[in-house]
Amino acid sequence: MLSVVIPARDEEETLGARLASILAQDAAFPVQVVVCVNAAIDRTAFVAIACADAFRDRGMALTIIITETPGKPHALNLAERFCTYQNRLYLDADTTISPGLLSAIAGVLARAEPVYACA
């Protein structure tokens, strides 16, 4: 189980590809993606909303938060409140992930002791 947190401000041009790279994962476990659109003046929120059906069809949860407050720290803190799972992956909205990354990260994080993983 993994919650993926993506703060997104004015990422209309890049967010769709990033979300598609998550949808292309081979994850055989519950995945929740939390996109926090913070103070965007473009169509970032609409890009995220347009992906909702694809996430539902893939069996992944997509949570979209929209806030007028700017700042990445605020977006991350706000998104944390909506995360379902203890294990987290933090991605920038312009980061595309390779197939298999979610499974690899989840495998490293599936330990009783605290661990940190990065790719």
N, C-alpha and C positions, 0 to 999 in steps of 0.2 A: 504494500500500500504506500502510495506516494502522492504528496501534494506538490504541484509545480506552481511557483509564484512568479508572475511576470508583471512588473510595473511598466506602464506604457503611457508615454506622453508624446503626442504628435508623431505616432508611428504608423500612420495610415499606409505608407508605402511598403513597410517591412513586416508588420504584424501577421498578415495573412500567411506568408511563407513560413514564419516561425510556428504558427499554430498547425500548419500542414505538416511540418516536420515532427510534431508531437503525435499527430494522428497516424503517421506512418510507422510508429514504434511497434515493436513486437511484444509489448508488455502483456503478460498473462496474469495481471493482478490489478486491483482497483487503482485508478489514476484520477486525480482531481486537478484541474488546471484553474488557477485563480488569476484572472487578469484584472489589475487595478489601473484603470484609466484615470490619470490625474492631471487635471487642468489642461486637457487637450483642446486645441482650437481647430483641429482638423477632424476627419471622420474616423479616428481610431476606434471609438466605441462601436460604430456601425460595422467596422471590419470584424471585430470580436463577435458581435451579435450575429453577423451573417454566418459564422462558423458553428453556431449552437446546434443546428440539426446534425451536422457531420459528427460532432462530439457525441451527441446522444446516440446516433446510429452506431458508433464505434464502441459504445458502452463506457465512455469516459465522461466524467462530470466536468462541466465548464461553468465557473462562477465568474460573473462580470460585475465589477464594482466601478462606479463612476463617482468621482469626487472633484470638486472645484479647487481643492487645496493643492497647490503645486509642491513638488519636492519628492525625490525618490525615497528618502527615509519615511516620509509620511505614507507614501504608497505601500511600502513594504510593511510598515506597522499595521496599516489598515487591512491589508490582505491577510496578514497573520490571523486576524480575528475570524476569518472565514475558512481557514484551512481545516480540513476534516482529519487528516492523517498526521501522525507525529513526524514521520520522515518527510523532509522537504528538499526540493531542488529549486534554486533561484536562478532565473534566466533573465537576461536583458531582452527587450522586445526585438532587438535586431540580431539575436543569436539563433542560428539554425543548428539543430542537433542531429547527429548521425543516427541511423537506424540501430537499435540495440542499446543506445545509451541509457534509457530509462531502466532497462533490465539490469544493466551493469551497475548503475548507481544504487538501485534497490538492493542488489545482492551485497554490495559493500555495507550498506546501512542496516542490513538485517542481522544485527548483533545485539547482544544484551548490553554490552558496554558502549559508552558514547564514542562515536566515530565521526570523522569528517571526510568527505570525498569531494574531489573536484575533477573536472575534465577539461 
